[in-house]
Amino acid sequence: DALVEVKVAPHPYFRRDGQDLRLEWPVSLAEALLGGKIEVPTSTGRVALSIPKGSNTGTTLRLKGKGVAGKGDQYVTLKVVLPEPPDPELESFVRDWAARRPYTPRRGS
C-alpha cells in the first residue's frame, strides 16, 4: 500500500471551478468602450475573444469547451485598466464629458 499526496499549485492566470476555468483579464478603456477582439490564454493556447461594445469591469464572457480537459467552459471576467501614468488629455476629455452628462452608477445604493 502507498499513500500518495498530490498538491496542485495555483496557476498565475487560471482558477479552477469544477470543470470550468476562470480568468480575470485586463482590457483597455478603448477596448471596453468600443468593443473589439483581444487574445486571451486558454489551457490549450491563445484564442481571440470578442469584447462587446460598452463592457464594464466585471463583465464575464464564456469560451465554450475551453475548460478542464475540454469538458467545461472558460469564463473570462474583464477588468478595465486605465493607462499609467494617467493621461492628461484623457483626464481633460472625461472632466468635460462628465460636466455635460452627469450620471451615477450607484443608483439606489
Biopython code that builds the backbone (N, CA, C, O; Angstrom):
import numpy as np
from Bio.PDB.StructureBuilder import StructureBuilder

atoms = [
    (1, "ASP", "N", (0.842, -1.186, 0.000)),
    (1, "ASP", "CA", (0.000, 0.000, 0.000)),
    (1, "ASP", "C", (0.883, 1.244, 0.000)),
    (1, "ASP", "O", (1.958, 1.267, 0.600)),
    (2, "ALA", "N", (0.405, 2.265, -0.681)),
    (2, "ALA", "CA", (1.130, 3.532, -0.721)),
    (2, "ALA", "C", (0.136, 4.673, -0.562)),
    (2, "ALA", "O", (-0.981, 4.620, -1.077)),
    (3, "LEU", "N", (0.544, 5.668, 0.132)),
    (3, "LEU", "CA", (-0.259, 6.874, 0.298)),
    (3, "LEU", "C", (0.396, 7.964, -0.533)),
    (3, "LEU", "O", (1.535, 8.354, -0.276)),
    (4, "VAL", "N", (-0.324, 8.449, -1.522)),
    (4, "VAL", "CA", (0.212, 9.475, -2.406)),
    (4, "VAL", "C", (-0.575, 10.766, -2.182)),
    (4, "VAL", "O", (-1.804, 10.789, -2.239)),
    (5, "GLU", "N", (0.169, 11.828, -1.927)),
    (5, "GLU", "CA", (-0.459, 13.133, -1.728)),
    (5, "GLU", "C", (-0.062, 14.033, -2.886)),
    (5, "GLU", "O", (1.123, 14.202, -3.175)),
    (6, "VAL", "N", (-1.058, 14.610, -3.546)),
    (6, "VAL", "CA", (-0.811, 15.480, -4.683)),
    (6, "VAL", "C", (-1.242, 16.890, -4.306)),
    (6, "VAL", "O", (-2.363, 17.107, -3.846)),
    (7, "LYS", "N", (-0.349, 17.833, -4.504)),
    (7, "LYS", "CA", (-0.674, 19.240, -4.272)),
    (7, "LYS", "C", (-0.643, 19.948, -5.612)),
    (7, "LYS", "O", (0.313, 19.817, -6.376)),
    (8, "VAL", "N", (-1.691, 20.694, -5.888)),
    (8, "VAL", "CA", (-1.773, 21.443, -7.129)),
    (8, "VAL", "C", (-1.468, 22.900, -6.812)),
    (8, "VAL", "O", (-2.168, 23.535, -6.023)),
    (9, "ALA", "N", (-0.426, 23.417, -7.428)),
    (9, "ALA", "CA", (-0.041, 24.814, -7.203)),
    (9, "ALA", "C", (-1.004, 25.736, -7.944)),
    (9, "ALA", "O", (-1.501, 25.378, -9.012)),
    (10, "PRO", "N", (-1.272, 26.906, -7.395)),
    (10, "PRO", "CA", (-2.147, 27.841, -8.096)),
    (10, "PRO", "C", (-1.509, 28.295, -9.405)),
    (10, "PRO", "O", (-0.295, 28.486, -9.484)),
    (11, "HIS", "N", (-2.329, 28.462, -10.415)),
    (11, "HIS", "CA", (-1.862, 28.940, -11.714)),
    (11, "HIS", "C", (-1.820, 30.465, -11.672)),
    (11, "HIS", "O", (-2.651, 31.080, -11.004)),
    (12, "PRO", "N", (-0.870, 31.086, -12.371)),
    (12, "PRO", "CA", (-0.809, 32.554, -12.327)),
    (12, "PRO", "C", (-2.019, 33.256, -12.960)),
    (12, "PRO", "O", (-2.311, 34.400, -12.611)),
    (13, "TYR", "N", (-2.732, 32.589, -13.890)),
    (13, "TYR", "CA", (-3.883, 33.205, -14.552)),
    (13, "TYR", "C", (-5.206, 32.550, -14.195)),
    (13, "TYR", "O", (-6.181, 33.239, -13.896)),
    (14, "PHE", "N", (-5.244, 31.224, -14.223)),
    (14, "PHE", "CA", (-6.495, 30.486, -14.135)),
    (14, "PHE", "C", (-6.849, 30.089, -12.713)),
    (14, "PHE", "O", (-5.982, 29.856, -11.870)),
    (15, "ARG", "N", (-8.178, 30.020, -12.471)),
    (15, "ARG", "CA", (-8.700, 29.466, -11.219)),
    (15, "ARG", "C", (-9.702, 28.401, -11.631)),
    (15, "ARG", "O", (-10.570, 28.641, -12.471)),
    (16, "ARG", "N", (-9.577, 27.235, -11.039)),
    (16, "ARG", "CA", (-10.463, 26.128, -11.394)),
    (16, "ARG", "C", (-11.751, 26.211, -10.593)),
    (16, "ARG", "O", (-11.744, 26.536, -9.405)),
    (17, "ASP", "N", (-12.871, 25.908, -11.271)),
    (17, "ASP", "CA", (-14.192, 25.894, -10.656)),
    (17, "ASP", "C", (-14.889, 24.642, -11.199)),
    (17, "ASP", "O", (-15.652, 24.723, -12.161)),
    (18, "GLY", "N", (-14.626, 23.483, -10.579)),
    (18, "GLY", "CA", (-15.123, 22.210, -11.099)),
    (18, "GLY", "C", (-14.441, 21.920, -12.422)),
    (18, "GLY", "O", (-13.213, 21.870, -12.488)),
    (19, "GLN", "N", (-15.230, 21.725, -13.488)),
    (19, "GLN", "CA", (-14.670, 21.501, -14.825)),
    (19, "GLN", "C", (-14.428, 22.811, -15.585)),
    (19, "GLN", "O", (-13.886, 22.805, -16.690)),
    (20, "ASP", "N", (-14.834, 23.927, -14.984)),
    (20, "ASP", "CA", (-14.672, 25.228, -15.627)),
    (20, "ASP", "C", (-13.369, 25.884, -15.175)),
    (20, "ASP", "O", (-12.839, 25.590, -14.104)),
    (21, "LEU", "N", (-12.875, 26.777, -16.021)),
    (21, "LEU", "CA", (-11.735, 27.611, -15.672)),
    (21, "LEU", "C", (-12.203, 29.052, -15.631)),
    (21, "LEU", "O", (-13.044, 29.462, -16.431)),
    (22, "ARG", "N", (-11.660, 29.820, -14.701)),
    (22, "ARG", "CA", (-12.000, 31.241, -14.584)),
    (22, "ARG", "C", (-10.719, 32.050, -14.725)),
    (22, "ARG", "O", (-9.659, 31.667, -14.232)),
    (23, "LEU", "N", (-10.848, 33.174, -15.411)),
    (23, "LEU", "CA", (-9.708, 34.028, -15.702)),
    (23, "LEU", "C", (-10.150, 35.476, -15.613)),
    (23, "LEU", "O", (-11.165, 35.849, -16.203)),
    (24, "GLU", "N", (-9.409, 36.296, -14.887)),
    (24, "GLU", "CA", (-9.635, 37.740, -14.881)),
    (24, "GLU", "C", (-8.601, 38.318, -15.835)),
    (24, "GLU", "O", (-7.408, 38.048, -15.695)),
    (25, "TRP", "N", (-9.061, 39.133, -16.831)),
    (25, "TRP", "CA", (-8.142, 39.585, -17.870)),
    (25, "TRP", "C", (-8.280, 41.085, -18.084)),
    (25, "TRP", "O", (-9.397, 41.585, -18.217)),
    (26, "PRO", "N", (-7.162, 41.816, -18.120)),
    (26, "PRO", "CA", (-7.222, 43.264, -18.295)),
    (26, "PRO", "C", (-7.575, 43.668, -19.721)),
    (26, "PRO", "O", (-7.153, 43.035, -20.689)),
    (27, "VAL", "N", (-8.362, 44.743, -19.826)),
    (27, "VAL", "CA", (-8.690, 45.355, -21.115)),
    (27, "VAL", "C", (-8.511, 46.860, -20.972)),
    (27, "VAL", "O", (-8.637, 47.412, -19.880)),
    (28, "SER", "N", (-8.217, 47.510, -22.084)),
    (28, "SER", "CA", (-8.056, 48.962, -22.066)),
    (28, "SER", "C", (-9.427, 49.631, -22.042)),
    (28, "SER", "O", (-10.446, 48.999, -22.322)),
    (29, "LEU", "N", (-9.434, 50.891, -21.710)),
    (29, "LEU", "CA", (-10.678, 51.668, -21.723)),
    (29, "LEU", "C", (-11.279, 51.660, -23.127)),
    (29, "LEU", "O", (-12.491, 51.512, -23.278)),
    (30, "ALA", "N", (-10.444, 51.819, -24.153)),
    (30, "ALA", "CA", (-10.925, 51.822, -25.537)),
    (30, "ALA", "C", (-11.538, 50.476, -25.910)),
    (30, "ALA", "O", (-12.586, 50.438, -26.556)),
    (31, "GLU", "N", (-10.903, 49.367, -25.514)),
    (31, "GLU", "CA", (-11.451, 48.037, -25.818)),
    (31, "GLU", "C", (-12.803, 47.834, -25.138)),
    (31, "GLU", "O", (-13.720, 47.266, -25.731)),
    (32, "ALA", "N", (-12.928, 48.298, -23.894)),
    (32, "ALA", "CA", (-14.186, 48.145, -23.164)),
    (32, "ALA", "C", (-15.280, 49.029, -23.753)),
    (32, "ALA", "O", (-16.418, 48.585, -23.907)),
    (33, "LEU", "N", (-14.956, 50.233, -24.073)),
    (33, "LEU", "CA", (-15.945, 51.188, -24.570)),
    (33, "LEU", "C", (-16.365, 50.889, -26.010)),
    (33, "LEU", "O", (-17.554, 50.906, -26.329)),
    (34, "LEU", "N", (-15.388, 50.618, -26.874)),
    (34, "LEU", "CA", (-15.663, 50.463, -28.303)),
    (34, "LEU", "C", (-15.868, 49.022, -28.747)),
    (34, "LEU", "O", (-16.354, 48.772, -29.850)),
    (35, "GLY", "N", (-15.495, 48.067, -27.883)),
    (35, "GLY", "CA", (-15.566, 46.664, -28.270)),
    (35, "GLY", "C", (-14.391, 46.298, -29.162)),
    (35, "GLY", "O", (-13.554, 47.141, -29.485)),
    (36, "GLY", "N", (-14.339, 45.034, -29.556)),
    (36, "GLY", "CA", (-13.260, 44.581, -30.429)),
    (36, "GLY", "C", (-12.846, 43.172, -30.074)),
    (36, "GLY", "O", (-13.534, 42.476, -29.328)),
    (37, "LYS", "N", (-11.724, 42.763, -30.613)),
    (37, "LYS", "CA", (-11.193, 41.424, -30.343)),
    (37, "LYS", "C", (-9.877, 41.540, -29.604)),
    (37, "LYS", "O", (-9.052, 42.404, -29.903)),
    (38, "ILE", "N", (-9.688, 40.650, -28.623)),
    (38, "ILE", "CA", (-8.429, 40.553, -27.898)),
    (38, "ILE", "C", (-8.031, 39.083, -27.851)),
    (38, "ILE", "O", (-8.864, 38.200, -28.058)),
    (39, "GLU", "N", (-6.763, 38.827, -27.581)),
    (39, "GLU", "CA", (-6.310, 37.455, -27.390)),
    (39, "GLU", "C", (-6.270, 37.161, -25.900)),
    (39, "GLU", "O", (-5.808, 37.980, -25.105)),
    (40, "VAL", "N", (-6.760, 35.982, -25.531)),
    (40, "VAL", "CA", (-6.707, 35.544, -24.133)),
    (40, "VAL", "C", (-6.118, 34.139, -24.088)),
    (40, "VAL", "O", (-6.282, 33.361, -25.028)),
    (41, "PRO", "N", (-5.432, 33.816, -22.997)),
    (41, "PRO", "CA", (-4.898, 32.463, -22.877)),
    (41, "PRO", "C", (-5.999, 31.474, -22.497)),
    (41, "PRO", "O", (-6.946, 31.818, -21.790)),
    (42, "THR", "N", (-5.855, 30.246, -22.980)),
    (42, "THR", "CA", (-6.689, 29.125, -22.544)),
    (42, "THR", "C", (-5.732, 28.008, -22.177)),
    (42, "THR", "O", (-4.519, 28.148, -22.334)),
    (43, "SER", "N", (-6.267, 26.906, -21.691)),
    (43, "SER", "CA", (-5.407, 25.787, -21.318)),
    (43, "SER", "C", (-4.751, 25.134, -22.534)),
    (43, "SER", "O", (-3.798, 24.368, -22.388)),
    (44, "THR", "N", (-5.255, 25.433, -23.728)),
    (44, "THR", "CA", (-4.701, 24.833, -24.948)),
    (44, "THR", "C", (-4.039, 25.858, -25.863)),
    (44, "THR", "O", (-3.658, 25.516, -26.983)),
    (45, "GLY", "N", (-3.894, 27.089, -25.422)),
    (45, "GLY", "CA", (-3.282, 28.134, -26.239)),
    (45, "GLY", "C", (-4.146, 29.374, -26.282)),
    (45, "GLY", "O", (-5.225, 29.414, -25.691)),
    (46, "ARG", "N", (-3.670, 30.379, -26.979)),
    (46, "ARG", "CA", (-4.389, 31.656, -27.042)),
    (46, "ARG", "C", (-5.501, 31.597, -28.085)),
    (46, "ARG", "O", (-5.370, 30.945, -29.121)),
    (47, "VAL", "N", (-6.610, 32.300, -27.784)),
    (47, "VAL", "CA", (-7.735, 32.404, -28.717)),
    (47, "VAL", "C", (-8.197, 33.856, -28.774)),
    (47, "VAL", "O", (-7.934, 34.642, -27.864)),
    (48, "ALA", "N", (-8.885, 34.193, -29.851)),
    (48, "ALA", "CA", (-9.474, 35.527, -29.990)),
    (48, "ALA", "C", (-10.811, 35.548, -29.257)),
    (48, "ALA", "O", (-11.616, 34.625, -29.378)),
    (49, "LEU", "N", (-11.032, 36.608, -28.503)),
    (49, "LEU", "CA", (-12.278, 36.790, -27.757)),
    (49, "LEU", "C", (-12.879, 38.124, -28.161)),
    (49, "LEU", "O", (-12.194, 39.147, -28.147)),
    (50, "SER", "N", (-14.154, 38.121, -28.520)),
    (50, "SER", "CA", (-14.851, 39.353, -28.896)),
    (50, "SER", "C", (-15.356, 40.058, -27.649)),
    (50, "SER", "O", (-16.081, 39.478, -26.841)),
    (51, "ILE", "N", (-14.964, 41.317, -27.505)),
    (51, "ILE", "CA", (-15.401, 42.140, -26.386)),
    (51, "ILE", "C", (-16.598, 42.959, -26.877)),
    (51, "ILE", "O", (-16.470, 43.715, -27.840)),
    (52, "PRO", "N", (-17.760, 42.818, -26.227)),
    (52, "PRO", "CA", (-18.923, 43.614, -26.651)),
    (52, "PRO", "C", (-18.713, 45.105, -26.355)),
    (52, "PRO", "O", (-18.100, 45.472, -25.352)),
    (53, "LYS", "N", (-19.219, 45.929, -27.221)),
    (53, "LYS", "CA", (-19.173, 47.377, -27.034)),
    (53, "LYS", "C", (-19.830, 47.734, -25.705)),
    (53, "LYS", "O", (-20.895, 47.210, -25.380)),
    (54, "GLY", "N", (-19.205, 48.620, -24.934)),
    (54, "GLY", "CA", (-19.778, 49.072, -23.675)),
    (54, "GLY", "C", (-19.588, 48.114, -22.515)),
    (54, "GLY", "O", (-20.365, 48.147, -21.561)),
    (55, "SER", "N", (-18.572, 47.260, -22.574)),
    (55, "SER", "CA", (-18.313, 46.314, -21.478)),
    (55, "SER", "C", (-17.761, 47.048, -20.261)),
    (55, "SER", "O", (-17.079, 48.065, -20.391)),
    (56, "ASN", "N", (-18.061, 46.525, -19.091)),
    (56, "ASN", "CA", (-17.580, 47.081, -17.833)),
    (56, "ASN", "C", (-16.641, 46.107, -17.151)),
    (56, "ASN", "O", (-16.592, 44.928, -17.501)),
    (57, "THR", "N", (-15.899, 46.601, -16.181)),
    (57, "THR", "CA", (-15.174, 45.712, -15.288)),
    (57, "THR", "C", (-16.206, 44.771, -14.671)),
    (57, "THR", "O", (-17.264, 45.214, -14.223)),
    (58, "GLY", "N", (-15.905, 43.491, -14.648)),
    (58, "GLY", "CA", (-16.830, 42.513, -14.088)),
    (58, "GLY", "C", (-17.659, 41.800, -15.138)),
    (58, "GLY", "O", (-18.273, 40.775, -14.842)),
    (59, "THR", "N", (-17.691, 42.325, -16.378)),
    (59, "THR", "CA", (-18.381, 41.618, -17.455)),
    (59, "THR", "C", (-17.702, 40.269, -17.640)),
    (59, "THR", "O", (-16.479, 40.207, -17.764)),
    (60, "THR", "N", (-18.479, 39.187, -17.661)),
    (60, "THR", "CA", (-17.929, 37.846, -17.798)),
    (60, "THR", "C", (-18.394, 37.237, -19.116)),
    (60, "THR", "O", (-19.585, 37.218, -19.425)),
    (61, "LEU", "N", (-17.425, 36.740, -19.885)),
    (61, "LEU", "CA", (-17.685, 36.140, -21.193)),
    (61, "LEU", "C", (-17.301, 34.668, -21.144)),
    (61, "LEU", "O", (-16.366, 34.298, -20.434)),
    (62, "ARG", "N", (-18.013, 33.819, -21.893)),
    (62, "ARG", "CA", (-17.790, 32.376, -21.863)),
    (62, "ARG", "C", (-17.111, 31.895, -23.140)),
    (62, "ARG", "O", (-17.480, 32.279, -24.250)),
    (63, "LEU", "N", (-16.108, 31.042, -22.946)),
    (63, "LEU", "CA", (-15.478, 30.320, -24.049)),
    (63, "LEU", "C", (-15.899, 28.862, -23.894)),
    (63, "LEU", "O", (-15.346, 28.129, -23.073)),
    (64, "LYS", "N", (-16.875, 28.453, -24.686)),
    (64, "LYS", "CA", (-17.453, 27.114, -24.573)),
    (64, "LYS", "C", (-16.415, 26.037, -24.911)),
    (64, "LYS", "O", (-15.713, 26.123, -25.918)),
    (65, "GLY", "N", (-16.339, 25.024, -24.043)),
    (65, "GLY", "CA", (-15.459, 23.887, -24.276)),
    (65, "GLY", "C", (-13.995, 24.147, -23.997)),
    (65, "GLY", "O", (-13.152, 23.312, -24.326)),
    (66, "LYS", "N", (-13.666, 25.289, -23.396)),
    (66, "LYS", "CA", (-12.266, 25.618, -23.119)),
    (66, "LYS", "C", (-11.917, 25.413, -21.644)),
    (66, "LYS", "O", (-10.946, 25.987, -21.150)),
    (67, "GLY", "N", (-12.699, 24.604, -20.947)),
    (67, "GLY", "CA", (-12.429, 24.330, -19.538)),
    (67, "GLY", "C", (-11.441, 23.197, -19.369)),
    (67, "GLY", "O", (-10.618, 22.943, -20.248)),
    (68, "VAL", "N", (-11.524, 22.516, -18.239)),
    (68, "VAL", "CA", (-10.601, 21.437, -17.899)),
    (68, "VAL", "C", (-10.802, 20.279, -18.865)),
    (68, "VAL", "O", (-11.909, 19.756, -18.988)),
    (69, "ALA", "N", (-9.750, 19.880, -19.542)),
    (69, "ALA", "CA", (-9.750, 18.758, -20.487)),
    (69, "ALA", "C", (-10.862, 18.888, -21.533)),
    (69, "ALA", "O", (-11.385, 17.881, -22.009)),
    (70, "GLY", "N", (-11.222, 20.116, -21.889)),
    (70, "GLY", "CA", (-12.241, 20.348, -22.907)),
    (70, "GLY", "C", (-13.650, 19.999, -22.476)),
    (70, "GLY", "O", (-14.564, 20.007, -23.300)),
    (71, "LYS", "N", (-13.850, 19.689, -21.189)),
    (71, "LYS", "CA", (-15.177, 19.291, -20.720)),
    (71, "LYS", "C", (-15.991, 20.458, -20.193)),
    (71, "LYS", "O", (-17.213, 20.484, -20.338)),
    (72, "GLY", "N", (-15.331, 21.404, -19.593)),
    (72, "GLY", "CA", (-16.052, 22.558, -19.060)),
    (72, "GLY", "C", (-15.887, 23.757, -19.969)),
    (72, "GLY", "O", (-15.493, 23.627, -21.128)),
    (73, "ASP", "N", (-16.190, 24.911, -19.438)),
    (73, "ASP", "CA", (-16.057, 26.163, -20.170)),
    (73, "ASP", "C", (-15.024, 27.036, -19.481)),
    (73, "ASP", "O", (-14.660, 26.795, -18.330)),
    (74, "GLN", "N", (-14.559, 28.046, -20.190)),
    (74, "GLN", "CA", (-13.689, 29.036, -19.578)),
    (74, "GLN", "C", (-14.454, 30.341, -19.505)),
    (74, "GLN", "O", (-15.042, 30.783, -20.492)),
    (75, "TYR", "N", (-14.446, 30.954, -18.340)),
    (75, "TYR", "CA", (-15.118, 32.234, -18.134)),
    (75, "TYR", "C", (-14.056, 33.313, -17.957)),
    (75, "TYR", "O", (-13.180, 33.207, -17.099)),
    (76, "VAL", "N", (-14.150, 34.349, -18.783)),
    (76, "VAL", "CA", (-13.194, 35.448, -18.754)),
    (76, "VAL", "C", (-13.908, 36.670, -18.193)),
    (76, "VAL", "O", (-14.863, 37.167, -18.790)),
    (77, "THR", "N", (-13.446, 37.148, -17.054)),
    (77, "THR", "CA", (-14.009, 38.343, -16.436)),
    (77, "THR", "C", (-13.111, 39.517, -16.781)),
    (77, "THR", "O", (-11.910, 39.499, -16.515)),
    (78, "LEU", "N", (-13.714, 40.540, -17.378)),
    (78, "LEU", "CA", (-12.952, 41.696, -17.828)),
    (78, "LEU", "C", (-12.639, 42.640, -16.676)),
    (78, "LEU", "O", (-13.438, 42.832, -15.759)),
    (79, "LYS", "N", (-11.454, 43.219, -16.756)),
    (79, "LYS", "CA", (-11.011, 44.192, -15.756)),
    (79, "LYS", "C", (-10.475, 45.391, -16.539)),
    (79, "LYS", "O", (-9.402, 45.316, -17.137)),
    (80, "VAL", "N", (-11.225, 46.497, -16.533)),
    (80, "VAL", "CA", (-10.810, 47.691, -17.262)),
    (80, "VAL", "C", (-9.647, 48.334, -16.510)),
    (80, "VAL", "O", (-9.742, 48.619, -15.317)),
    (81, "VAL", "N", (-8.554, 48.554, -17.228)),
    (81, "VAL", "CA", (-7.340, 49.122, -16.640)),
    (81, "VAL", "C", (-7.018, 50.430, -17.362)),
    (81, "VAL", "O", (-6.876, 50.458, -18.585)),
    (82, "LEU", "N", (-6.907, 51.504, -16.593)),
    (82, "LEU", "CA", (-6.590, 52.811, -17.158)),
    (82, "LEU", "C", (-5.086, 52.938, -17.374)),
    (82, "LEU", "O", (-4.305, 52.232, -16.736)),
    (83, "PRO", "N", (-4.672, 53.842, -18.279)),
    (83, "PRO", "CA", (-3.243, 53.986, -18.560)),
    (83, "PRO", "C", (-2.485, 54.535, -17.356)),
    (83, "PRO", "O", (-3.014, 55.316, -16.565)),
    (84, "GLU", "N", (-1.238, 54.106, -17.242)),
    (84, "GLU", "CA", (-0.336, 54.631, -16.206)),
    (84, "GLU", "C", (0.899, 55.172, -16.891)),
    (84, "GLU", "O", (1.462, 54.483, -17.741)),
    (85, "PRO", "N", (1.338, 56.349, -16.568)),
    (85, "PRO", "CA", (0.682, 57.305, -15.677)),
    (85, "PRO", "C", (-0.600, 57.830, -16.321)),
    (85, "PRO", "O", (-0.801, 57.669, -17.524)),
    (86, "PRO", "N", (-1.473, 58.459, -15.519)),
    (86, "PRO", "CA", (-2.717, 58.995, -16.085)),
    (86, "PRO", "C", (-2.435, 59.938, -17.262)),
    (86, "PRO", "O", (-1.491, 60.728, -17.234)),
    (87, "ASP", "N", (-3.260, 59.835, -18.274)),
    (87, "ASP", "CA", (-3.113, 60.633, -19.487)),
    (87, "ASP", "C", (-3.846, 61.959, -19.301)),
    (87, "ASP", "O", (-5.069, 61.966, -19.156)),
    (88, "PRO", "N", (-3.125, 63.084, -19.302)),
    (88, "PRO", "CA", (-3.775, 64.386, -19.081)),
    (88, "PRO", "C", (-4.863, 64.688, -20.118)),
    (88, "PRO", "O", (-5.882, 65.290, -19.779)),
    (89, "GLU", "N", (-4.660, 64.281, -21.372)),
    (89, "GLU", "CA", (-5.659, 64.520, -22.408)),
    (89, "GLU", "C", (-6.935, 63.733, -22.125)),
    (89, "GLU", "O", (-8.038, 64.248, -22.301)),
    (90, "LEU", "N", (-6.783, 62.481, -21.686)),
    (90, "LEU", "CA", (-7.936, 61.659, -21.330)),
    (90, "LEU", "C", (-8.658, 62.251, -20.119)),
    (90, "LEU", "O", (-9.887, 62.302, -20.094)),
    (91, "GLU", "N", (-7.905, 62.695, -19.122)),
    (91, "GLU", "CA", (-8.499, 63.310, -17.928)),
    (91, "GLU", "C", (-9.310, 64.546, -18.315)),
    (91, "GLU", "O", (-10.426, 64.730, -17.828)),
    (92, "SER", "N", (-8.767, 65.382, -19.173)),
    (92, "SER", "CA", (-9.454, 66.599, -19.604)),
    (92, "SER", "C", (-10.737, 66.257, -20.355)),
    (92, "SER", "O", (-11.779, 66.869, -20.121)),
    (93, "PHE", "N", (-10.660, 65.276, -21.259)),
    (93, "PHE", "CA", (-11.839, 64.863, -22.010)),
    (93, "PHE", "C", (-12.935, 64.354, -21.070)),
    (93, "PHE", "O", (-14.097, 64.741, -21.200)),
    (94, "VAL", "N", (-12.565, 63.492, -20.129)),
    (94, "VAL", "CA", (-13.555, 62.911, -19.211)),
    (94, "VAL", "C", (-14.140, 63.989, -18.303)),
    (94, "VAL", "O", (-15.338, 63.972, -18.020)),
    (95, "ARG", "N", (-13.320, 64.916, -17.850)),
    (95, "ARG", "CA", (-13.815, 66.003, -16.999)),
    (95, "ARG", "C", (-14.878, 66.814, -17.757)),
    (95, "ARG", "O", (-15.938, 67.113, -17.207)),
    (96, "ASP", "N", (-14.594, 67.167, -19.016)),
    (96, "ASP", "CA", (-15.556, 67.924, -19.829)),
    (96, "ASP", "C", (-16.811, 67.102, -20.103)),
    (96, "ASP", "O", (-17.926, 67.613, -19.993)),
    (97, "TRP", "N", (-16.634, 65.845, -20.456)),
    (97, "TRP", "CA", (-17.767, 64.959, -20.744)),
    (97, "TRP", "C", (-18.650, 64.805, -19.502)),
    (97, "TRP", "O", (-19.875, 64.890, -19.595)),
    (98, "ALA", "N", (-18.031, 64.579, -18.347)),
    (98, "ALA", "CA", (-18.789, 64.381, -17.104)),
    (98, "ALA", "C", (-19.572, 65.632, -16.727)),
    (98, "ALA", "O", (-20.675, 65.526, -16.192)),
    (99, "ALA", "N", (-19.030, 66.801, -16.993)),
    (99, "ALA", "CA", (-19.740, 68.045, -16.680)),
    (99, "ALA", "C", (-20.999, 68.192, -17.544)),
    (99, "ALA", "O", (-21.997, 68.758, -17.097)),
    (100, "ARG", "N", (-20.951, 67.684, -18.774)),
    (100, "ARG", "CA", (-22.095, 67.796, -19.687)),
    (100, "ARG", "C", (-23.100, 66.663, -19.532)),
    (100, "ARG", "O", (-24.278, 66.835, -19.846)),
    (101, "ARG", "N", (-22.649, 65.505, -19.051)),
    (101, "ARG", "CA", (-23.520, 64.324, -18.976)),
    (101, "ARG", "C", (-23.372, 63.612, -17.621)),
    (101, "ARG", "O", (-22.868, 62.491, -17.559)),
    (102, "PRO", "N", (-23.809, 64.260, -16.551)),
    (102, "PRO", "CA", (-23.655, 63.636, -15.240)),
    (102, "PRO", "C", (-24.534, 62.383, -15.106)),
    (102, "PRO", "O", (-25.665, 62.352, -15.590)),
    (103, "TYR", "N", (-24.009, 61.381, -14.461)),
    (103, "TYR", "CA", (-24.766, 60.171, -14.136)),
    (103, "TYR", "C", (-24.100, 59.537, -12.920)),
    (103, "TYR", "O", (-22.956, 59.853, -12.593)),
    (104, "THR", "N", (-24.819, 58.649, -12.262)),
    (104, "THR", "CA", (-24.221, 57.913, -11.159)),
    (104, "THR", "C", (-24.433, 56.419, -11.359)),
    (104, "THR", "O", (-25.551, 55.980, -11.631)),
    (105, "PRO", "N", (-23.369, 55.638, -11.227)),
    (105, "PRO", "CA", (-23.517, 54.188, -11.350)),
    (105, "PRO", "C", (-24.040, 53.573, -10.052)),
    (105, "PRO", "O", (-24.222, 52.357, -9.985)),
    (106, "ARG", "N", (-24.283, 54.375, -9.030)),
    (106, "ARG", "CA", (-24.695, 53.862, -7.711)),
    (106, "ARG", "C", (-26.152, 54.136, -7.434)),
    (106, "ARG", "O", (-26.518, 54.380, -6.285)),
    (107, "ARG", "N", (-26.994, 54.106, -8.443)),
    (107, "ARG", "CA", (-28.433, 54.341, -8.253)),
    (107, "ARG", "C", (-28.982, 53.408, -7.177)),
    (107, "ARG", "O", (-28.769, 52.196, -7.224)),
    (108, "GLY", "N", (-29.674, 53.974, -6.230)),
    (108, "GLY", "CA", (-30.324, 53.176, -5.191)),
    (108, "GLY", "C", (-29.362, 52.622, -4.138)),
    (108, "GLY", "O", (-29.777, 51.848, -3.275)),
    (109, "SER", "N", (-28.091, 53.005, -4.196)),
    (109, "SER", "CA", (-27.118, 52.499, -3.210)),
    (109, "SER", "C", (-27.041, 53.407, -2.021)),
    (109, "SER", "O", (-26.279, 53.144, -1.091)),
]
sb = StructureBuilder()
sb.init_structure("model")
sb.init_model(0)
sb.init_chain("A")
sb.init_seg("    ")
for serial, (resi, resn, name, xyz) in enumerate(atoms, 1):
    if name == "N":
        sb.init_residue(resn, " ", resi, " ")
    sb.init_atom(name, np.array(xyz, "f"), 0.0, 1.0, " ", f" {name:<3s}", serial, name[0])
structure = sb.get_structure()
